[in-house]
């Protein structure tokens, strides 16, 4: 290619092609072409020299200290259970590019309370969660001023929960599924701690005349009948009947709901939920287009998919963190956002590991910046993948390992060939994947530490400054979950392989974080 340096060794070639790429299409996209043998793990279509200057590996240790996490935990806790009425403020900021964030979004509230339940164990404040459950019961029975089912409203006024009655993107159908998932997890916690009476009184009453069957059942029943409805997307901008994010939440809610209904002695509801789950599940495979998992036909390259792979996973193995299709998807987003944001290139030049993720290709909201919560979610996916590799002691196949090689190089400049990665034990490779998670978290640290660990919504794509809503609850929720999964991985790895924890290269990696 004229003007391009295509003299790249095979071990350093980063894939620039897609399935079906030809020499003409490859070179038309500004990449290099060198034909090799069929089945080669070395890409035929690859980036020229100088396209990617990979960042260094993360330093040994943990991306955040326990003191850092405790600071962020305090900011997070200030945003939940507003005035003791159970609402969750999206952010205590009334001056953002999108207007005031001093509302309870149904989605943000459910995801934040689910993160609280997971990351506060075993020291959960039951009062906060009971207030949230009462909040849900309250808003489920509010009259709707907008002519839709109140369960699929986007947001509510604080502190009392009146339905937001101004123009907004409606409906948002993921809400009932997200609330049901959160409250099922809470109900299971109560049952395990001999508090089933509360569950039967408010969450699953056994009678339609008492709280519509309970907060959990009322939301699950909407999903059964409404999962094929048109909806706004996760970002409240476009509409479709087939978002990967929504379908993933519906599927998980239905599978969890089926098991929970059976445990509560309701075999009819259990069967209904299971039938819906299998129907929804059958639609998800079509979201893989041979190159990556796409969100919808009108918004393909969207990191709502990354969030869905975390929040919608149901332990079935489908789209697990180590699924080859997931690996391809991560690689696709890495290439997209590295080239989209000048701050990613600048951070790399400054020796900062990792990458910052935005929302989707072509985003323009508030300048179209990287988002902290999306970047945290990538790290969570890596930590979950590392845990899967460690626990199952299975390695990716050769083709998938070629994508992993690119990912590991792009985020942390750890130079491997496919063969050298395949020669690792599953535990050793798990450490490489976890290191990719740390690389991402170190880049977040680099940008939020100067702000005293206050987490905004976005990071400016050019300057690296925090932008948009200040103290976004969802940003805190995702960093807590990412670090919880890191703790889970390191504890499991140290227990199964104490020799790793004692290894000089890894010993600092195994520190556990505490934030309560």
C-alpha positions as CSV (number, residue, x, y, z in Angstrom):
1,X,0.0,0.0,0.0
2,X,1.5,3.3,-1.1
3,X,2.7,5.3,1.9
4,X,2.3,2.5,4.4
5,X,5.0,0.6,6.1
6,X,3.8,-3.0,5.7
7,X,7.1,-4.6,6.8
8,X,5.6,-6.2,10.0
9,X,6.9,-9.5,11.4
10,X,4.3,-12.2,11.6
11,X,4.4,-12.2,15.4
12,X,3.5,-8.5,15.5
13,X,0.7,-8.4,12.9
14,X,-2.6,-7.2,14.3
15,X,-5.8,-8.2,12.4
16,X,-7.4,-5.5,10.3
17,X,-9.7,-7.6,8.3
18,X,-13.2,-9.1,8.7
19,X,-14.6,-12.4,7.6
20,X,-14.5,-12.4,3.8
21,X,-11.9,-9.7,3.4
22,X,-10.1,-9.6,0.1
23,X,-6.9,-7.9,-0.9
24,X,-8.8,-5.0,-2.5
25,X,-11.1,-4.4,0.4
26,X,-8.2,-4.7,2.9
27,X,-6.1,-2.2,1.1
28,X,-9.0,0.1,0.5
29,X,-9.4,0.4,4.3
30,X,-5.8,1.5,4.6
31,X,-4.4,-1.9,5.8
32,X,-1.7,-4.2,4.5
33,X,-2.2,-7.6,2.8
34,X,0.1,-10.6,2.7
35,X,-1.4,-13.8,1.7
36,X,-0.4,-16.9,3.8
37,X,-1.5,-20.5,3.9
38,X,-5.1,-21.4,4.6
39,X,-5.8,-21.9,8.3
40,X,-2.9,-19.6,9.4
41,X,-3.4,-17.8,12.7
42,X,-1.4,-14.9,11.3
43,X,-3.8,-12.4,9.8
44,X,-3.5,-11.8,6.0
45,X,-5.0,-8.3,6.4
46,X,-3.1,-6.4,9.1
47,X,-2.4,-2.9,10.4
48,X,0.7,-1.1,9.1
49,X,3.6,-0.3,11.3
50,X,3.0,2.7,13.5
51,X,-0.8,2.3,13.6
52,X,-0.8,1.0,17.2
53,X,1.7,2.0,19.8
54,X,0.6,-0.4,22.6
55,X,0.6,0.8,26.2
56,X,2.9,-0.8,28.8
57,X,1.7,-3.6,31.1
58,X,0.1,-2.5,34.4
59,X,2.4,-2.2,37.4
60,X,2.4,-5.1,39.9
61,X,-0.2,-4.8,42.5
62,X,-3.9,-3.7,42.4
63,X,-5.3,-0.8,40.3
64,X,-7.0,0.8,43.4
65,X,-6.2,0.6,47.1
66,X,-8.7,-0.3,49.7
67,X,-8.7,3.4,50.8
68,X,-9.5,4.4,47.2
69,X,-12.4,1.9,47.2
70,X,-13.7,3.1,50.5
71,X,-13.8,6.6,49.3
72,X,-15.9,5.6,46.2
73,X,-18.1,3.4,48.3
74,X,-19.0,6.4,50.4
75,X,-20.0,8.4,47.4
76,X,-22.0,5.5,46.1
77,X,-23.9,5.0,49.4
78,X,-24.8,8.7,49.5
79,X,-26.8,8.1,46.3
80,X,-29.0,5.3,47.4
81,X,-32.1,5.2,49.6
82,X,-32.7,8.9,49.2
83,X,-34.5,10.3,52.3
84,X,-35.1,6.7,53.5
85,X,-37.7,6.2,50.8
86,X,-35.7,3.7,48.7
87,X,-35.0,5.8,45.6
88,X,-31.6,5.9,43.9
89,X,-30.5,9.2,42.4
90,X,-28.8,8.7,39.0
91,X,-26.4,11.5,40.0
92,X,-26.8,14.5,42.4
93,X,-26.2,16.9,39.5
94,X,-28.9,19.1,38.0
95,X,-26.6,20.7,35.4
96,X,-25.5,18.2,32.8
97,X,-25.6,18.1,28.9
98,X,-28.7,16.0,29.3
99,X,-30.4,18.2,31.9
100,X,-30.9,17.2,35.6
101,X,-29.9,13.7,36.7
102,X,-31.8,14.1,40.1
103,X,-34.2,11.4,39.2
104,X,-34.6,7.7,39.9
105,X,-34.1,5.9,36.6
106,X,-35.7,2.4,36.7
107,X,-32.7,0.8,35.0
108,X,-29.9,2.6,36.9
109,X,-31.7,2.0,40.2
110,X,-32.1,-1.7,39.7
111,X,-28.5,-2.2,38.5
112,X,-27.1,-0.1,41.3
113,X,-29.0,-1.9,44.0
114,X,-28.0,-5.3,42.5
115,X,-24.4,-4.1,42.7
116,X,-24.9,-3.1,46.3
117,X,-26.3,-6.5,47.1
118,X,-23.3,-8.3,45.5
119,X,-20.5,-6.1,46.8
120,X,-21.8,-5.4,50.3
121,X,-22.0,-9.0,51.3
122,X,-22.1,-10.2,54.0
123,X,-22.6,-6.7,55.6
124,X,-25.6,-5.6,53.6
125,X,-27.8,-3.0,55.3
126,X,-31.2,-4.7,55.2
127,X,-33.0,-1.5,55.8
128,X,-31.7,0.1,52.6
129,X,-32.9,-2.9,50.6
130,X,-36.3,-3.1,52.2
131,X,-36.7,0.6,51.4
132,X,-35.9,-0.2,47.8
133,X,-38.4,-3.0,47.7
134,X,-41.1,-0.7,49.1
135,X,-40.1,1.9,46.5
136,X,-40.7,-0.7,43.7
137,X,-44.1,-1.7,45.2
138,X,-45.0,2.0,45.3
139,X,-44.1,2.9,41.7
140,X,-45.6,-0.3,40.3
141,X,-48.9,1.0,41.5
142,X,-48.6,4.7,40.5
143,X,-51.1,6.0,38.0
144,X,-49.4,6.5,34.7
145,X,-49.7,10.0,33.2
146,X,-48.2,9.0,29.8
147,X,-50.6,6.4,28.6
148,X,-48.3,3.4,29.0
149,X,-47.8,0.6,31.5
150,X,-46.1,2.2,34.5
151,X,-43.7,-0.7,34.7
152,X,-42.0,0.4,31.6
153,X,-41.6,4.0,32.5
154,X,-38.0,5.3,32.3
155,X,-37.8,7.4,35.5
156,X,-39.5,8.9,38.5
157,X,-39.3,12.0,40.6
158,X,-37.4,12.0,43.9
159,X,-37.9,11.5,46.7
160,X,-41.5,10.2,46.5
161,X,-41.6,8.3,43.2
162,X,-44.2,10.1,41.1
163,X,-43.9,9.1,37.4
164,X,-41.9,11.6,35.3
165,X,-44.6,13.3,33.2
166,X,-42.5,15.2,30.6
167,X,-41.4,14.2,27.2
168,X,-38.8,11.4,27.2
169,X,-37.9,8.2,25.2
170,X,-40.7,5.7,26.1
171,X,-41.2,2.9,26.7
172,X,-38.1,1.4,28.2
173,X,-38.9,-2.3,28.5
174,X,-35.7,-3.6,30.2
175,X,-36.9,-2.1,33.6
176,X,-39.2,-4.9,34.8
177,X,-36.6,-7.5,34.0
178,X,-33.8,-5.6,35.8
179,X,-35.9,-5.0,38.9
180,X,-37.0,-8.6,39.0
181,X,-33.4,-9.9,38.7
182,X,-32.3,-7.6,41.6
183,X,-35.3,-8.5,43.8
184,X,-34.9,-12.2,43.1
185,X,-31.3,-12.0,44.2
186,X,-32.4,-10.1,47.3
187,X,-35.2,-12.6,48.0
188,X,-32.8,-15.5,47.8
189,X,-30.5,-13.7,50.3
190,X,-33.5,-13.3,52.7
191,X,-34.5,-16.9,52.4
192,X,-30.9,-18.1,53.0
193,X,-30.9,-15.9,56.1
194,X,-34.3,-17.2,57.5
195,X,-36.3,-14.2,56.5
196,X,-38.8,-15.8,54.1
197,X,-41.7,-14.0,55.8
198,X,-40.7,-10.7,54.2
199,X,-40.5,-12.4,50.8
200,X,-44.0,-13.8,51.1
201,X,-45.4,-10.6,52.4
202,X,-44.1,-8.3,49.7
203,X,-42.0,-9.9,47.0
204,X,-44.0,-13.1,46.1
205,X,-47.3,-13.0,47.9
206,X,-49.0,-16.0,46.3
207,X,-52.1,-13.9,45.6
208,X,-52.8,-11.5,42.7
209,X,-54.9,-9.4,45.1
210,X,-51.9,-8.7,47.3
211,X,-49.4,-6.4,45.6
212,X,-50.3,-8.0,42.2
213,X,-48.7,-11.2,43.4
214,X,-45.7,-9.4,44.8
215,X,-43.0,-7.0,43.4
216,X,-41.1,-9.8,41.7
217,X,-44.0,-11.6,40.2
218,X,-45.7,-8.4,38.8
219,X,-42.5,-7.4,36.9
220,X,-41.9,-11.0,35.7
221,X,-45.4,-11.2,34.4
222,X,-44.8,-8.1,32.3
223,X,-41.8,-9.7,30.7
224,X,-43.7,-12.8,29.8
225,X,-46.3,-10.8,27.8
226,X,-44.2,-7.9,26.7
227,X,-40.7,-9.0,25.7
228,X,-41.4,-8.5,22.0
229,X,-42.6,-5.0,22.3
230,X,-40.9,-2.0,20.8
231,X,-38.5,-0.2,23.2
232,X,-36.0,2.6,23.6
233,X,-32.4,1.5,23.9
234,X,-30.2,1.5,26.9
235,X,-29.0,5.1,26.0
236,X,-32.6,6.4,25.4
237,X,-31.9,7.4,21.8
238,X,-33.1,4.8,19.3
239,X,-35.9,2.2,19.2
240,X,-36.2,-1.4,18.2
241,X,-38.0,-4.6,19.2
242,X,-34.7,-6.6,19.2
243,X,-31.9,-5.0,21.3
244,X,-29.3,-7.5,22.5
245,X,-29.3,-5.7,25.9
246,X,-33.0,-5.9,26.4
247,X,-33.3,-9.5,25.2
248,X,-30.4,-10.6,27.5
249,X,-32.1,-9.0,30.5
250,X,-35.4,-10.7,29.6
251,X,-33.8,-14.1,29.2
252,X,-32.0,-13.9,32.5
253,X,-35.1,-12.6,34.4
254,X,-37.1,-15.5,33.0
255,X,-34.6,-18.2,33.8
256,X,-34.1,-16.8,37.3
257,X,-37.9,-16.3,37.7
258,X,-38.7,-19.9,36.6
259,X,-36.4,-21.3,39.3
260,X,-37.6,-18.8,41.9
261,X,-41.3,-19.5,41.2
262,X,-40.7,-23.2,41.5
263,X,-39.0,-22.6,44.9
264,X,-42.0,-20.6,46.0
265,X,-44.3,-23.5,45.0
266,X,-45.8,-21.8,41.8
267,X,-45.3,-24.5,39.1
268,X,-47.6,-22.7,36.7
269,X,-45.6,-19.5,36.7
270,X,-42.4,-21.4,36.6
271,X,-43.4,-23.2,33.4
272,X,-44.6,-20.0,31.8
273,X,-41.3,-18.2,32.6
274,X,-39.2,-21.1,31.4
275,X,-41.1,-21.2,28.1
276,X,-40.6,-17.5,27.6
277,X,-36.9,-17.8,28.5
278,X,-36.3,-20.5,25.8
279,X,-38.1,-18.4,23.2
280,X,-36.0,-15.3,24.0
281,X,-32.8,-17.3,24.2
282,X,-33.4,-18.6,20.6
283,X,-33.3,-15.0,19.3
284,X,-29.9,-14.1,20.8
285,X,-27.7,-16.2,18.5
286,X,-28.8,-14.1,15.6
287,X,-27.0,-11.1,17.1
288,X,-23.6,-12.6,16.2
289,X,-22.9,-11.5,12.6
290,X,-19.7,-13.5,12.1
291,X,-17.4,-10.7,13.3
292,X,-18.9,-9.4,16.6
293,X,-22.1,-9.4,18.7
294,X,-24.2,-6.5,17.7
295,X,-26.8,-4.5,19.7
296,X,-29.4,-4.0,17.0
297,X,-29.6,-3.5,13.3
298,X,-29.9,0.3,13.7
299,X,-27.0,0.5,16.3
300,X,-24.5,-2.3,15.7
301,X,-21.2,-1.5,17.3
302,X,-22.6,-0.6,20.8
303,X,-21.0,-1.4,24.1
304,X,-24.4,-2.0,25.5
305,X,-23.4,-5.5,24.4
306,X,-20.5,-5.5,26.8
307,X,-22.8,-4.5,29.7
308,X,-25.3,-7.2,28.6
309,X,-22.6,-9.9,28.6
310,X,-22.0,-9.1,32.3
311,X,-25.5,-8.4,33.6
312,X,-27.4,-10.8,31.4
313,X,-25.2,-13.9,31.7
314,X,-27.1,-16.8,33.1
315,X,-24.4,-19.5,33.6
316,X,-25.6,-21.4,30.6
317,X,-22.3,-21.0,28.7
318,X,-23.9,-19.1,25.9
319,X,-21.9,-15.9,25.4
320,X,-19.7,-16.7,28.4
321,X,-16.7,-14.4,28.9
322,X,-14.4,-16.9,27.1
323,X,-16.8,-17.6,24.2
324,X,-14.9,-17.0,20.9
325,X,-17.7,-14.6,19.8
326,X,-17.2,-12.5,22.9
327,X,-13.5,-12.4,22.3
328,X,-14.1,-11.2,18.7
329,X,-16.4,-8.5,20.0
330,X,-13.9,-7.2,22.5
331,X,-11.3,-7.0,19.8
332,X,-13.7,-5.1,17.6
333,X,-14.4,-2.5,20.2
334,X,-10.7,-2.2,21.1
335,X,-9.9,-1.3,17.5
336,X,-12.9,1.1,17.3
337,X,-12.2,3.1,20.4
338,X,-8.4,3.2,20.1
339,X,-8.8,5.0,16.8
340,X,-11.8,7.0,17.8
341,X,-10.5,8.8,20.9
342,X,-7.3,10.8,20.8
343,X,-7.1,10.5,24.6
344,X,-6.5,6.7,24.2
345,X,-3.5,7.5,21.9
346,X,-2.2,10.2,24.3
347,X,-2.5,7.9,27.3
348,X,-0.6,5.2,25.5
349,X,2.1,7.7,24.6
350,X,2.3,8.7,28.3
351,X,2.8,5.1,29.4
352,X,-0.7,4.5,30.8
353,X,-1.9,0.9,30.4
354,X,-5.4,0.0,29.1
355,X,-8.1,1.6,27.0
356,X,-11.2,3.8,27.5
357,X,-14.5,2.7,26.0
358,X,-17.3,4.9,24.8
359,X,-20.9,3.9,24.1
360,X,-21.1,3.3,20.4
361,X,-19.7,4.1,17.0
362,X,-20.6,7.6,16.0
363,X,-21.8,8.8,19.4
364,X,-22.2,12.6,19.6
365,X,-23.9,13.1,23.0
366,X,-21.9,15.7,25.0
367,X,-19.1,15.3,22.5
368,X,-19.2,11.6,22.2
369,X,-16.7,10.7,24.9
370,X,-15.5,7.6,26.7
371,X,-17.8,6.5,29.6
372,X,-16.4,5.3,32.9
373,X,-19.1,2.7,33.4
374,X,-18.5,1.1,30.0
375,X,-14.8,1.0,30.6
376,X,-15.3,-0.6,34.0
377,X,-17.6,-3.2,32.5
378,X,-14.9,-4.2,30.1
379,X,-12.6,-4.9,33.1
380,X,-15.3,-6.9,34.8
381,X,-15.7,-9.0,31.7
382,X,-11.9,-9.8,31.8
383,X,-12.0,-10.7,35.5
384,X,-15.0,-13.0,34.9
385,X,-13.2,-14.6,31.9
386,X,-10.1,-15.2,34.0
387,X,-12.2,-16.9,36.7
388,X,-13.8,-19.1,34.1
389,X,-10.4,-20.2,32.7
390,X,-9.1,-20.8,36.2
391,X,-12.1,-22.8,37.3
392,X,-12.7,-24.9,34.1
393,X,-9.0,-25.3,33.3
394,X,-9.8,-25.0,29.6
395,X,-8.0,-23.1,26.9
396,X,-9.3,-21.2,23.9
397,X,-8.9,-22.8,20.5
398,X,-6.2,-21.6,18.2
399,X,-8.4,-19.2,16.2
400,X,-9.7,-17.6,19.3
401,X,-6.3,-17.3,20.8
402,X,-5.3,-15.2,17.8
403,X,-7.8,-12.6,19.0
404,X,-6.6,-12.9,22.6
405,X,-3.1,-12.3,21.4
406,X,-4.2,-9.0,19.8
407,X,-6.2,-8.0,22.9
408,X,-3.4,-8.6,25.3
409,X,-0.9,-6.7,23.1
410,X,-3.3,-3.8,22.5
411,X,-4.0,-3.2,26.2
412,X,-0.8,-4.1,27.9
413,X,2.0,-4.6,25.4
414,X,2.6,-8.2,26.5
415,X,4.2,-9.7,23.4
416,X,3.1,-13.3,22.7
417,X,2.7,-15.5,19.7
418,X,-0.4,-17.7,19.4
419,X,1.9,-20.7,20.0
420,X,3.4,-19.2,23.2
421,X,-0.1,-18.5,24.5
422,X,-1.3,-22.0,23.7
423,X,1.7,-23.4,25.5
424,X,0.6,-21.8,28.8
425,X,-1.4,-23.6,31.4
426,X,-5.0,-22.5,31.8
427,X,-4.0,-20.9,35.1
428,X,-1.1,-19.0,33.5
429,X,-3.4,-17.8,30.7
430,X,-6.0,-16.7,33.2
431,X,-3.4,-14.5,34.8
432,X,-2.8,-12.8,31.4
433,X,-6.6,-12.2,31.0
434,X,-6.8,-10.8,34.5
435,X,-3.9,-8.5,33.7
436,X,-5.8,-7.1,30.8
437,X,-8.6,-6.2,33.3
438,X,-6.0,-4.5,35.5
439,X,-4.7,-2.6,32.5
440,X,-8.2,-1.2,31.9
441,X,-8.7,-0.3,35.5
442,X,-5.3,1.5,35.7
443,X,-6.4,3.7,32.9
444,X,-9.6,4.6,34.8
445,X,-7.5,5.2,37.9
446,X,-5.2,7.6,36.0
447,X,-8.2,9.8,35.1
448,X,-10.2,9.7,38.3
449,X,-7.5,10.0,40.9
450,X,-7.0,13.7,40.3
451,X,-10.7,14.2,41.1
452,X,-10.5,12.5,44.5
453,X,-12.2,9.4,43.1
454,X,-15.4,11.2,42.4
455,X,-16.7,9.4,39.3
456,X,-18.4,11.3,36.6
457,X,-20.3,9.9,33.6
458,X,-17.7,10.6,31.0
459,X,-14.0,11.3,30.3
460,X,-13.3,14.0,27.7
461,X,-12.1,12.3,24.5
462,X,-9.4,14.9,23.9
463,X,-8.2,16.2,27.3
464,X,-8.9,13.2,29.6
465,X,-10.9,15.4,32.1
466,X,-14.0,14.1,33.8
467,X,-17.1,15.4,32.1
468,X,-20.9,15.4,32.2
469,X,-22.9,14.2,35.3
470,X,-20.8,14.3,38.5
471,X,-20.9,11.3,41.0
472,X,-22.8,9.1,38.6
473,X,-24.2,6.2,40.7
474,X,-23.9,3.7,37.8
475,X,-20.2,4.5,37.4
476,X,-19.7,3.6,41.1
477,X,-21.8,0.5,40.7
478,X,-19.7,-0.8,37.8
479,X,-16.3,-0.1,39.5
480,X,-17.5,-1.9,42.7
481,X,-18.6,-4.9,40.6
482,X,-15.4,-5.0,38.6
483,X,-13.3,-5.0,41.8
484,X,-15.5,-7.5,43.4
485,X,-14.9,-9.9,40.5
486,X,-11.2,-9.2,40.7
487,X,-11.3,-10.2,44.4
488,X,-13.2,-13.3,43.5
489,X,-10.7,-14.3,40.9
490,X,-7.6,-13.7,43.0
491,X,-9.1,-15.6,46.0
492,X,-10.0,-18.5,43.8
493,X,-6.6,-18.5,42.0
494,X,-4.6,-18.3,45.3
495,X,-6.6,-21.2,46.8
496,X,-6.3,-23.4,43.7
497,X,-2.8,-22.5,42.8
498,X,-0.8,-21.2,45.8
499,X,2.3,-21.3,43.7
500,X,1.0,-18.4,41.6
501,X,0.4,-16.3,44.7
502,X,4.0,-17.0,45.8
503,X,5.5,-16.3,42.3
504,X,7.6,-13.1,42.4
505,X,5.9,-11.8,39.2
506,X,2.4,-12.2,40.7
507,X,2.6,-11.9,44.5
508,X,1.5,-8.3,44.6
509,X,-1.4,-9.0,42.3
510,X,-3.1,-11.2,44.9
511,X,-3.9,-8.4,47.4
512,X,-7.6,-8.4,48.4
513,X,-9.5,-5.0,48.4
514,X,-11.9,-4.0,51.1
515,X,-14.3,-1.1,50.9
516,X,-16.7,-1.2,53.8
